[in-house]
């Protein structure tokens, strides 16, 4: 059975690609992007990777 670890990451609108590319290089896969809880204009990314798969 595959085990996953998860992380939430705030996304800055002017650097979204750079932020996601950086996390992707470490093996994280984007699952979903949602509005932030306190400010709908602030985006939060949910990412996952297989547990123990650190780059």
Buried (B, 14 or more C-beta within 10 A) or exposed (E): EEEEBEEEBEBEEEEEEEBBEEBBEEBBEEEEBEEEEEEEEEBBBBBBBEEEEEE
